[in-house]
Amino acid sequence: MSKNRVFFPQEALDRWLGNGEVELSQGLLTIKTERRRFRLVEAVRVMAEVSGLPDPHEVMGKVKTVGFLSELGASLLGESMVIADNAYEVVPGWLGSPIGTFAEHRAEHAASPAPRASVPAGSDEELLASFLMRNL
């Protein structure tokens, strides 16, 4: 995966899909207004260790793919995760990696205006921040 990645909570994706703000097809998420695409991998954001034990796998406060957690022997159910004797509260979702560089994205869409006027962004982070500010 690329360095720039973003976590999309499942709840937010469901809302955006329902409102028609994003499209999801074959593991690719497209933010319609920005026409930016992300390759998705199932993941969780680990919020807290709730059993009171130390966190030997050092996953608390991080976003980890379901594949990585499966290798650790994790069991996931809804907003809960268990690894050995540890229990965690998690936020289910998806880890998104932008398709191409931001410069490539800008060049690809420079000739045609975006479907909805927005403040020009100078980076992937600014582009995503603009979308999130409008939609969260």
Buried (B, 14 or more C-beta within 10 A) or exposed (E): EEEBBBBBBBEBBEBBEEEEBBEBEEEEBBBBBBBBBBBBBBBBBBBEBEEEEEBEBEBBEEBBBBEBBEEEEBEBEEEEBBBEEBBBBBBBBBBBBBBBEBEEBBEEEEEEEEEEEEEEBEEBEEBBEBBEEEBE
